Amino acid sequence: MGTAILAGALDRGLYSAEEVVVTVRDRVRSSALVLDRCPGVEISEVAVAAETHLVAVKPPQVRAIVEALAKQKVVSQRLVSIAAGVTLSSLETWIGDGRPVVRVMPNTPALVSRAVSGITYGSSVTEQDCAVVERLFGSIGSVHVVSEAQFDPLMAISGSGPAYLYLFLEALEDAGVEAGLQRSLARELALKMVDGAARLALQTERPPQELRYEVTSPGGTTAAALGEFESHGFRSMVNAAIRACIARSVRLGGG
Ligand SMILES: NC(=O)c1ccc[n+]([C@@H]2O[C@H](COP(=O)([O-])OP(=O)(O)OC[C@H]3O[C@@H](n4cnc5c(N)ncnc54)[C@H](OP(=O)(O)O)[C@@H]3O)[C@@H](O)[C@H]2O)c1
């Protein structure tokens, strides 16, 4: 995810490669991966002072990294974390000195510059911090500033959402194959259907329910399929999944 964000920022000319240092744990193992998408950046095994520190490691690794930055007095104007579950107050405590901290929750479409990123700001941020962070994440897609109370729900919808959609696409593809389609055709139909349906909803700004009614004639084929979804508890299943995602984030954050 860190590489995807950086690649987007470099592609958009937000930073030049010479302005960026990527801190890795193991230069030999990680250099090729980073340089493939972000050619020209400096790779370092030690963190350096920077205008912005973007922490893009797994949630359990964040504390050690941020505390090391603080202890070794590796300064930055702002600390940005994309880790699920790690709260603003934890980040503020670990980095100390009242330094500005920001939580961002992007998603994997960052890889094709179509991310949806939720942003929530700590208490010490300035207008300049907001501008820098929103420009950075704006370079890989759309940004949505929310309160921290809304951050986990946002993460459960757009951060983890691509995985739910891919699960649904896998199921559609398998069902299409079982019904007699070639796998490649079933996959292409499902993918293009999702792309078209999402564009229709986005471009017309009509609510999904209204668009669903348009496809569904009473007693027709779509109604037959939707009836199966409803009778198998589709809505309550989605609700339970979102709640599980939020609960997991709270546990990751130690709550
Ligand atoms: N994937 C998503 O859809 C998504 C969406 C939103 C937010 N996030 C958040 O993004 C963060 C990263 O997720 P990911 O999916 O990108 O995980 P990932 O592919 O495992 O990337 C984590 C990277 O952190 C590196 N790392 C670990 N410890 C380090 C250290 N001490 N110094 C420098 N680098 C270190 C790892 O390097 P090694 O190879 O050496 O372990 C690895 O390259 C997570 O906190 C996650 O919550 C992910």
The ligand as a Gaussian input file, in Angstrom:
#p B3LYP/6-31G(d) Opt

LIG

0 1
 N       -3.911000      -3.625000       1.976000
 C       -4.971000      -2.841000       2.107000
 O       -6.010000      -2.981000       1.454000
 C       -4.906000      -1.704000       3.067000
 C       -5.862000      -0.681000       2.979000
 C       -5.763000       0.400000       3.856000
 C       -4.777000       0.430000       4.815000
 N       -3.890000      -0.605000       4.901000
 C       -2.878000      -0.551000       5.941000
 O       -1.636000      -0.438000       5.312000
 C       -0.650000      -1.021000       6.145000
 C        0.222000      -1.905000       5.293000
 O       -0.596000      -2.904000       4.725000
 P       -0.124000      -3.706000       3.429000
 O       -1.302000      -4.501000       2.994000
 O        0.539000      -2.791000       2.453000
 O        0.968000      -4.656000       4.110000
 P        2.323000      -5.260000       3.510000
 O        2.164000      -5.516000       2.044000
 O        2.726000      -6.373000       4.412000
 O        3.345000      -4.057000       3.660000
 C        3.919000      -3.727000       4.887000
 C        5.348000      -3.339000       4.603000
 O        5.938000      -2.856000       5.801000
 C        7.277000      -3.283000       5.813000
 N        7.863000      -3.213000       7.159000
 C        7.561000      -3.941000       8.244000
 N        8.325000      -3.568000       9.301000
 C        9.125000      -2.567000       8.851000
 C       10.122000      -1.769000       9.451000
 N       10.453000      -1.931000      10.744000
 N       10.744000      -0.838000       8.714000
 C       10.414000      -0.668000       7.409000
 N        9.466000      -1.388000       6.775000
 C        8.842000      -2.331000       7.484000
 C        7.174000      -4.687000       5.295000
 O        8.435000      -5.111000       4.865000
 P        8.921000      -6.651000       5.050000
 O        8.695000      -7.220000       3.699000
 O       10.339000      -6.470000       5.417000
 O        8.084000      -7.278000       6.116000
 C        6.199000      -4.514000       4.129000
 O        6.861000      -4.139000       2.953000
 C       -1.375000      -1.792000       7.247000
 O       -1.236000      -1.109000       8.456000
 C       -2.814000      -1.807000       6.783000
 O       -3.714000      -1.708000       7.886000
 C       -3.901000      -1.644000       4.027000

